[in-house]
Amino acid sequence: MTLKELFAPLGQEAPPLPVRGLTQDSRRVEPGFVFVAVPGVPLPHRRPLDGHAFIPEALRRGAIAVVGEQDLTLPVPYARVADSRQALALLARRFYGEPDRALRLFGVTGSKGKSTTAFLLHHLLEGAALLSTVGLRLGGEARPPIGHFTTPEAPEVYAFLREAADRGLREAVLEVSSHALALKRVEGLTFRVGVFVNFYPDDHLDFHGTPEAYFNAKTLLVERSDLAVLNTSLPHLERLRQRPHLLFGPGGEVWAEGVREEEGLRFTLHTPWGKREVHLPLIGAHNVENALAASAAALAAGVPLEKVLERLSGFPGVPGRMEVVQEKPFRVVIDFAHTGKSLEAALRTLRSTTKGRLLLVVGAAGERDPRRREDIGRVAARLADKAFFTEEDHRTEDLGAILEAMARAAAAEGGRFELVPDREEAILKAILEAQEGDTVLLAGKGHEATLERGQEALPWNEREVALKALKLRAEAEGSSPREGGA
């Protein structure tokens, strides 16, 4: 594509130079790229970086054109727009040849359970592409996630969809965060089905400011979907139901009855297409909600009920979501729980199936809502027999201050805890302390492949660290670790 063709919708004259790519990150600019200067996002704990300040760097790296919101005179073609983020998405869609036209898109949003629901839906559809915070799937190929965001920036989204379409895939499932919707990372996309799993008003207030703004961001997915799959527990349900919809949960059209935890989850699935017994090999009753959401979306898209049942029973799980590393003599579980609410759900789930003590390794992220630290400390004190407070992406914040905030909250609840700043050491301590019948929960990192210390993003694999600790314990005891699945 030429620059003239790319800029045509903006009403900006430009020479017919070949465009090799576009990005909002000046560090990724290469010769022949278009750089889109995006204003920074103001957060209470971090000074925003305005992309306009990085235009000189982009030019040094070979940018042949720039898009921005300010009135500037540059030595290359410059398109001034009212909204750089919107322009970034629409230009990315144009540059990658509108790949969404060749795909049926399924979007999944919600406060909790997005990743599990997206993975479940991808599994039910068979052969679809998947873009998730946990990882990517292109047919049978698995890839690590793009960056640290649930939903990457628009150029990465459209590049992924282009590759999916070029491979001949017909469907794609996207995990869509409230940040992505508010920041227009999926601008230009229309979803065949949009799934709104649930809503907890106290999440992400550092970004959205108010529960109302947070909820309104989530509803953008509903507005851009041909059919909305909605939880009956959602607030403002009457408003959401103004669009074509399918309800799941109590009182809905797709609902569960007789839930019991037997080798995973078993329940009776009621749908407009019939009712059947379901076996889902996942830990935790909260996963029934995720299964209902995914099943409703798949059924609405035309997947036969019998196929849904078959695929649910063979679901392999989600990396870093209640992922069992070892079952016996004590259980080791990895989970992404990184807020007070999600940690509480994880601990309550594990408590119901733990004969011995419940040991917890957990941290709280830096440059995120500081209220999370106290929430996590309180929950850990109430529900774990002992907690090891440690690092979890403290970034440029002081790790000691984060741990002290968690410790104060835990101490006020009378909890038992230990401060172990190094996460690998904390995991080893917990595993060495575990006894037969105990459960060790490693919370907060889940699937993530990096650990952020200062300005560095260091390679990290929670499962490998846990297996290393189990091996060290086994060597000390003269036995061998027993790796197992959920």
Secondary structure as UniProt FT lines:
FT   HELIX           3..7
FT   HELIX           8..10
FT   STRAND          21..23
FT   HELIX           26..28
FT   TURN            31..32
FT   STRAND          33..36
FT   TURN            44..45
FT   HELIX           51..54
FT   HELIX           55..60
FT   TURN            61..62
FT   STRAND          65..68
FT   STRAND          78..80
FT   HELIX           84..95
FT   TURN            96..97
FT   HELIX           99..102
FT   STRAND          104..109
FT   HELIX           114..125
FT   STRAND          129..131
FT   STRAND          136..138
FT   TURN            139..140
FT   STRAND          141..143
FT   HELIX           154..166
FT   TURN            167..168
FT   STRAND          171..175
FT   HELIX           178..182
FT   TURN            183..188
FT   STRAND          191..196
FT   TURN            201..202
FT   HELIX           205..208
FT   HELIX           211..223
FT   STRAND          225..231
FT   TURN            232..233
FT   TURN            235..236
FT   HELIX           237..240
FT   TURN            241..242
FT   STRAND          245..248
FT   TURN            250..251
FT   STRAND          254..260
FT   STRAND          265..271
FT   TURN            272..273
FT   STRAND          274..280
FT   TURN            285..286
FT   HELIX           287..300
FT   TURN            301..302
FT   HELIX           305..313
FT   TURN            319..320
FT   STRAND          323..326
FT   STRAND          331..335
FT   HELIX           340..351
FT   TURN            352..353
FT   STRAND          358..362
FT   TURN            366..367
FT   HELIX           371..383
FT   STRAND          386..389
FT   HELIX           399..412
FT   TURN            413..414
FT   STRAND          417..419
FT   HELIX           423..433
FT   TURN            436..437
FT   STRAND          439..443
FT   TURN            446..447
FT   STRAND          450..453
FT   TURN            454..455
FT   STRAND          456..459
FT   HELIX           462..477
//
